[in-house]
Amino acid sequence: GVVHGEASQTSAPHQHVGFIKKILRRNAKPSAYHASFRKTVEEADIELKANAIKMGANCVIGYNMQLTGAHLGNKDYLIVCVTGTAVEIA
């Protein structure tokens, strides 16, 4: 069945905008933001894997990651959502 995982991080307004653009252009130097972004992705992946294991699966196919930005109140949020199909391979 379909499984998902999600994680988010917050920052001061517009703190991530420039960094995300640098990542997409592949010229970002490792920094605290990079480590924070990687940690957020890893948290979403861990949740995805945990949900797959709960279903009795041992593999996830059709992996997809979506990044979404949101501004609520006086904070920016980066939301990472990962999805896939959990299957059991003999």
Summary of the structure (lengths in Angstrom):
residues: 90
radius of gyration: 15.0
end to end distance: 16.3
largest distance: 49.8
contacts: 248
relative contact order: 0.32
helix: 36%
strand: 41%
